[in-house]
Amino acid sequence: MNFEPLSIYCQCGRPASTITQVGLTPDHQLVFHWWCAECDEPVYVFKTLADCWRECPRGEDRAASEPPGISSIESDDVVFLATMGIS
């Protein structure tokens, strides 16, 4: 599997050593939370899901890892309905 590690840092410049929590916000952001060993402060790093999607690696594995698009779902629905005798 091909993946791109995310680099997240405190405002002081120290990288996250241990991430305490990862979550999602109502406005579609990915949140990383940890305590900075240097500052001894809680750190919250927000990253939009759109940015995460753009930063995904390109290549052979990408096609397999992409979620199906609406047209793909609709065509699967059409095939399923056809097997049930519904047009």
DATAQUI-V395650 format. One record per residue. N is the residue number from 1. PSI is psi in whole degrees, 0 to 359 (none if undefined). OMEGA is omega as a letter, one per 20 degrees, with the letter a starting at -180 (* if undefined). D_LAST is the distance of its C-alpha to the last C-alpha in Angstrom with 1 decimal. Layout:
# DATAQUI-V395650
((N PSI OMEGA D_LAST) (N PSI OMEGA D_LAST))
This chain:
# DATAQUI-V395650
((1 134 r 39.0) (2 130 r 40.1) (3 160 r 41.0) (4 115 r 43.2) (5 143 r 45.7) (6 134 r 46.1) (7 115 r 49.7) (8 140 a 50.5) (9 155 r 54.0) (10 166 r 56.2) (11 336 r 57.8) (12 351 r 61.0) (13 352 a 59.3) (14 133 r 59.2) (15 156 r 56.0) (16 125 r 54.2) (17 320 r 55.7) (18 120 r 53.7) (19 126 a 50.7) (20 315 a 50.8) (21 150 r 47.3) (22 133 a 44.1) (23 181 r 41.8) (24 142 r 39.3) (25 162 r 40.1) (26 335 a 38.0) (27 29 r 38.1) (28 47 r 36.5) (29 148 r 39.7) (30 134 a 40.8) (31 133 r 44.2) (32 133 a 46.9) (33 134 r 49.9) (34 171 r 53.2) (35 128 r 56.9) (36 127 r 58.8) (37 333 a 61.8) (38 309 a 63.7) (39 338 a 63.3) (40 42 r 62.8) (41 153 r 60.2) (42 142 a 56.5) (43 134 r 54.2) (44 120 r 50.7) (45 127 a 48.8) (46 139 r 45.6) (47 125 a 43.0) (48 148 r 39.9) (49 329 r 36.7) (50 319 r 36.1) (51 319 r 39.5) (52 316 a 38.7) (53 316 r 35.5) (54 330 a 37.6) (55 356 r 40.3) (56 142 a 38.0) (57 147 r 39.3) (58 154 r 37.7) (59 194 a 37.3) (60 321 a 35.5) (61 343 a 34.8) (62 316 a 33.2) (63 322 a 29.8) (64 333 a 29.6) (65 348 a 30.8) (66 137 r 28.6) (67 152 a 26.0) (68 143 r 22.5) (69 172 a 21.6) (70 318 a 18.9) (71 323 r 17.1) (72 318 r 17.4) (73 316 a 16.1) (74 319 a 13.1) (75 324 r 12.4) (76 321 r 13.1) (77 319 a 10.7) (78 315 r 7.7) (79 315 r 9.4) (80 312 a 10.0) (81 323 r 6.7) (82 321 r 5.8) (83 338 r 9.3) (84 1 a 8.8) (85 18 a 6.6) (86 130 r 3.8) (87 none * 0.0))
